[in-house]
Amino acid sequence: MTQTPPQKLDREILNLGAVVVLGTIMSILDVTIVNVAIPTLGRDYHTSISTIQWVMTGYMLAFASVIPLTGWASERFGAKRVWLASLLLFMLGSVLAGAAWSVGALIAFRVLQGLGGGMILPVGQTILAQAAGPQRMGRVMSVIGVPMLLGPIFGPVLGGLIVDQVSWRWIFFVNLPVGVLAVGAAQRLLPDAKPRLGERLDLRGLALLSPGIAIFLYAMSEAGNQGGLGSSRTIGGAATGLALVALFVWHASVRGSAALIDVSLFLRRSFATAAGVNFLLGLALFGSLILLPLYYQVVRHESPLATGLLLVPQGLGAALAMPLAGRLTDEIGARVVVVVGMILAGLGTLAFTQVGASTSYVFLAAALLVIGFGLGSTIVPSMAVAFQALSREETPRGTSALNAIQRIAGAIGTALLAIVLQRAIEANVPALDDGIQGMSALSQLHRAQVAPAIADAFGSTFWVALGLTAAALVPALLLPRRRRGEASAASPLRESAA
């Protein structure tokens, strides 16, 4: 008789989970902590919205570029070694970002941070999955969900508190004590794994995909600074970037499963539609993350701390929705849950298209709660559908592909909505051509006079975010139905929700 594998999470697994969460929460919090500091950074460095957004975009782009490497690196060098190297690289980037002397240096060091941060979560998932086995996967993945839920809630508040009371530089320096603790715990508790020789790294794919995305995004960001979307520089850069990405797709289709991203997975309807949902939602979600702090600080003149508190409802909505969405997905299938979640997210975003210079904070908090609840209802079910389309052997490749898509979408969404916002502000208030700091240089009377026009610019930009959310309904409606009599295949969802 085969011995039944342990079902409970024993002390060893919980210790591993604590170490992984300790490291993971740094990279996730770093995204939301920095959001509320964007207006302050723009003023201090005397730069435009489309330039300062690269503090976020550069991080997410670097984050995405290394995700496909994690499976190969963990096998080649051992997961513990890769985990420790990722933490140390992230900490080095944090120190340098905190000491940055110019906006260019800050963006470069944020890229360094992203290169380390991008590997922390996937490698942590690999360590826990190998230790737990498939029978306990749901409960173990719910451990990883802790920083994902806490980041959107506490990140903006912590960032606002640091910017208000200390200095924006400490939003990066604060990673050091946490990182030292994580490295020490990892050295003691993470299991050693012998390196194994596997597939050779797809260097050609890496040389095509990462530069292609970077060139495309750089061209888009330059559209906000000079010439607009129709300039030859923007069109040429965007075309070059897209051509490199297209060459990568061709290369990956030939190389197959050994490619940096296995594009054959996207030939499966379930995986492709789930990836489409995650991509379009990533555009809208991460793009909106730069809009909300800017609205509260530029238009409503709130402090960074107050801005962080005002953003809490979105994180609370997502935290409330995720467990419920997991249970409903088991019972009625992902399609209905995801579609309803997107409609809710769209309704909340629609409220922000109507923002003015004195819109009720209660109204805005309610809209953020609805947005968060809607997004929380889409992430878990759509990811579950994608994983159900994969065999056990394909799961690492599928995980890399989905994580890369989400982060690439975040980088594109941030750049896109920052450009749209800057162009809208320039159109509504032509006198404000000096970046974010131009608003702070105005007198109190003049600031009050232009606030409605700037609020209108934010409202028109939120229409773009709403359009991206609505576009995600198309792949959502193509998600598979739950077949009658089908067993609760998404048991990990049910377990993680319990």
N, C-alpha and C positions, 0 to 999 in steps of 0.2 A: 504494500500500500504506500502510495506517495505521501510524504509528509506535507501537511498543509503549511504554506508559508505564513509567517507571522502577519497578523492583520493590524495590530496596534502599532503606534509609533513609539518605539522604545527610546530609552535615554540617549543612545548613540545617535539615532536619527534626529532627535530634538536638538542635540548639541550641534550636529552638522547644520541643521536648519538655522540655529541661532547665529552661527558664523556666517552663513551665506546671506542671511537677512542683514547682518551688520555691514557687510560690504556692499550689498545691493542697494540699501537705502541711501547710501551716499550718492550714487550715480543717478538715482531717480529723483531724490530731493534736489539735486543740483539744477535740474531743469526748471522746477517750479520756484526755487529760491531766486534764481537769476531773473526770472520774469519781472518781478516787481522792481528790480533795480534798473531796468532798461531805460526809463526816462532819466534817472539820475546819471547813468553812464553817458547818455546822449548829451546832457548838459555839460558834464565835466570834460568831455572830449570834444565838445563843439562840433558835433557831426549830425548827419541826417538820419531819419528813421530807417531808410533803406540801407544805410551803412551799418548802423548800430545793431540792426537785426541779425547781422552776421555773428554776433556774440552768441546767439542761440542757434542760428543756422549752421555755422561752422562746427559747433559741438555735435549737433544731430547728424550732420553729414559724415563726420569722422566716426561717430558712434555706429552709423549704418555700414560704413565701409569695412569695418573689422568683424562685424557679426558673422559673415560667411566663413571667416577664417577660424572660428572658434572650434568647430568640430575637428578640422584637420590638426590644429595646434594642440588640442587636448589629447588626441591620439598620439601625435608625434613626440610631445614633450612631457605629457602627463598633466592631468587636470589641476592638480595642486600647484605645480610650478607655474602654469599659465595663470591661475587665479592670483597667486602672489605677485607675479610680474604685472598683471593688470592693475592690481591695487597700487603698487609702487609707482607705475606710470601715471595713474590718475592723481596720486598725491603730488608727484612732481609737477604735473600740469596745474594743480591747484595753487601750489606755492608760487609758481611763475605768473599765473593769472592775477593773483593777489598783488604781485609786485609790478604789474604791467605799467609801462611809462607812456604808452600811446595806444590808440584804438587798434592800430595794426598789430602791435605786440599782444594786446589782449585777445584779439581774434585768433592769432597764431597759437597762443598758449591754451585757448579753449579747444582748439583742434587737438592739441596734445592730450588734454583732459579726455576728450571724446574717444581717442584711440584706446585709452585705458578703460574708460567707463563702458565702452561698447562690448567688451568681453566679459565684464563682471557678471551680468545676469545670465547669459547663456551657459557660461562655464559653471556657475553655481547650480543651474538647473541640471546640468550633466552630472555633477557630483552627487546631488541628492537622488536623482533618478537611478544612478548605478547602485547606490546604497540601499534604496528602498525596494526596488523591483516593481513590476507592473501592478501587483495587488494593492500596493499602498500609494500609488502614484497620485491619486486625487487629493488625498490628505496632505501629501508632501508638497504638491503644487499650491495648495492653499496656504502653506507657510510662505512660499514665494510671493503670494498675493498680498501679504501684509504690507510691505513697503509700497506696492502699487496702489493700495487703498489709502495709506497714510500720507504719501507724497503730495497729492493734490490738496489735502486738507491742511497739513502743517507746513508744507514748503513755503507758500506765499506769506504765511504769518511769521515764520522764522526769518525769511528774507527781509520782510518789512521791518521787523524788530531790529535786525542787525544794521540795516541801512539807516534807520532813524536814530538809533542810540549809539552806534559805534562808527562804522565806515563801510562802504560797499566792498572794500577789499577783504573784509572778514567773512563775506559770503563764500569766499574761496578758502581762506585760512582755517575756517571752522572744520574743514574736512580732515585736517591733519590729526587731531587727537582721536577722532573716530577711526581714521585709517590706521593709525598705529595700533589701536586696540584690535582692529580686525586682522591685521597682519600677525600680531602676537597670538590671537586665538586660532588663526588658520595654521600657524606653525605647529601648535600643540594638538589640534583636534582633527584636522583634515587628513584623510588617509593618503598615504603615498601610493602612487601608481607608476609602474614601470613604463617608460616610453616604448611605443611600438611603431614599427615601420608600416605605413599605409600608403594611400594614394599620394602621388607627388602634388605639391601645391600648384594650383592653376594660375601660374604667374601671368600668362597671356590674358586670361580673363580678368585678373586683378588690374592689369595695365590698361584694359579697355573700359571696364565698368566704373571704377572710382573716378578717374579723370573725366570721363564722359559726363557723369552727374555733376561733378564740381564745375566744369566749364559751362554747362547749361545753367546752373544756379547763379554763377558769377555774371553771366550775360543778363539774366533776369534782374539781378540786383542793380546792375549798371543802368537798366532801363529807368530805375527810379532816380538816378542821379543826372543822366544826360541823354537827351535825344528821344526818350520814350521807347515804347515797344517797336516802333517802326524804324528806328535808326539802323544803319548798316552794321554798326558794331554789335548791337543786340541781336539782330537777325543772324549775323555770321557766327557769333558765339553760340547761340542756341542751336543752330544747324550743326555746328561742329560737335557739340555735346551729344545731340540726338544721334548723329551718325556713329559716334563711338559706342553708344548704348546699343544701337542696331547691330553693329559688328559683334558686340558681345553676345547678343541673342543668337546670331548665326553661329558664332564660335561655340556657345554652350550647347546648341542643338546638335552639333557634330560631336562634341566631347562627351555628351550624355551625363551620367550621374557623377562623373569625375570633375565636372565644371564647378566653378566657384558657386554658382546657383544652378540647380537642376531645373531647367526651364520645361522639361517634359512633364513635370508635376502640374503645370498650368494647363495641360491638355485635358485634365480631369475636371469635369464640370463642378463638382463640389469644392475642390481646392481652388479653382480659378474664381468662382463666384465669391467664396469667402475672402480670398485675397483682394478681389475688387472692392468688396465692402470695406475692408481694413484700409486700403489705399485711399479711397475717397473720404472716408471718415478721418483718416490721418491728416489729409489736406485741411479739412475744416477745423478739426480739433486743435492741432498744434498752431495753425494760423491764428485761430481765435485767442490762443494763449498770449500772443503779443498785443492783441487789440484791447483786451479787457484791462490790464494794468495801465496802459496808456490812456484809456478813456477816463479812468478814475483819477489819475494824477494830472493829466494835461487839461482835461475839461473841467473836472470837479475839484481840482486842487487838493486832493487828499494826500496824506502822508503815505510813505511806503507801508508802514505798519497798518494803517487804516485800510489801505488797498488790499493787503493780505487778508485781513479779516473779512472784507467785503467779498472776497473770492471763495471763502470757505463753503458756501452753499453748494457749489458745483461738485466739490469733492465729497461732500456728505451725500448728495444725490446719487453719485456713482457707487459709494460704499453701501448704500441701502439697496440699490438695484441689483448688484452683482449676485448675491446669494439667491434672490428671488428669481432672477433670470435663469440661473442654473437649474433650479427645480422645475420651472415652467418648460425649459427646453427638453428635459427628460419626458415631461408629460404630454406636451402638444407639439414639439418639434421646434427647430430653430427659426424657420421662416417667419412664422407669426410673431414670435418674440422680437426678432430683429426688426421687422417692419414697424411694429408698434413702437419700439424704442427709437427708431429713426424719426417717426412722426412726432414723438415727444421732443426729441432734440431739435427738430425743425421748428416746432411751435415756440420753444424757448428762444431760439435764435431769431425768430420773427419778431419777438418782443424787442430785441436789441436793434433791429432795423429802425425802430421808432424812437431811439434815445434822443434826448434833448439836453440842454444845459442844466435842467433842474428836474429831471425825471426822478420819481419817487424811488428811494433806495429799497423800500419794501417790495415794490414792483420788480426791480432789477434782481433782488435776492430770490424772489419766487421764480423768475425766469431762469436764473442760474441753477436753481434746484431742479427744475424741469429738464434743463439741458443735461445736467449730470446724471439724472435718473435715466434719461434716454440713452446717453452714451454707455452707461453701465449695463444697460439692457442689450447692447449690441456686441460689445467686445467679447464676453465669455461665449455666447452662443455661436458667433461667427468663427471664433478660433476652434471651438469644438467640432464644427462641421469640417474644417480644414484637416484636423488631425484624424477624424474618422475616415477620411479618404486615403490615409497613408498606412502602409504596413509598418511593422515595428522597425524594420531595417531602414525604411525611408524617413522615419520620424526626425532624426537629426538634421537631414537635408531640408525637410519641410519646415522645421523650426527656424533654421537659418534664413530660409527664403522669406518666411512671414515676418520675422523680426526686421530683416533688411527692408522689406517693403514698407513697414510701418514707419521706420526712421527716415527713409528717403522721402516718403509722403510728408512727414513732419517738416523736413528741411524745405521742400518745395512750397508747402502751404505757408510756412513762416515768411519766406521770401516773397511769395505772390501777394499775400494780404498786406505786407509792409509796403510794397510798391503801390498797391491800389490805394492805401490810406494816404501815403505821401502825395500822390498825384491829386487825390480828392481835396486834401488840405490846401495844396497850391492853387487849385482851381477855385475853391471857395474863399480863400484868404490870400490873395497874391502877395501881400506884404510879408507874409511869413515864409521867406525863402532861405532862412538861415538854420534850418534843422529844428530839433526839439528845443534847443536853448533859446530860439527866437521867441517862443511863448513866454518863457520866464523873464525875458528882458522887457516885456511890455509893462506899462503902468497898470495898476489895479483897475482903473476905469476902462482902459483900452482892452484889457484882458476880458472883462465882463462883456464888452461890446462884441468881441469876435468869438466868444465861447459858443453861441448858438450855431454859427457857421461851421466851426470845427466839429461840433456835435453832429451836424448834418453829414460831414465827411465820414465820421465813424459809422453813422447809420447806413450810408451808401456802401461802405466796405462790408458791413455785416450782411448786406444783400448778397454779396459774392459768397460769403461763408454759407449762407442759407442755400444758395444754388448748388454748392458742392455737397451739402448734406442731402439735398433733394436728389442729386445725381446718384448718390449711393443707394437709393431705393431701387434702381434698375437691377444691379446684381443681387440685391437682397430678395427681390421677388423671384429670382431664379434659384435661390437656395433650395435644397431638396426638402420635401415634406417628410414627416415621420411616418413610416409605413405602418399600416395597421398590423397589430400583433408583434411589432418589433420590440425586442427587449430593450431595457434601458441601457443602450450602448454607451450613453454619456455618463456612466456611473461616476467618473471622476468629478463631473460637475456637481452631482448630487452630494458626493462625499465632501467636496470642498465647500459646498454651501451649508453642510450640516454643522 
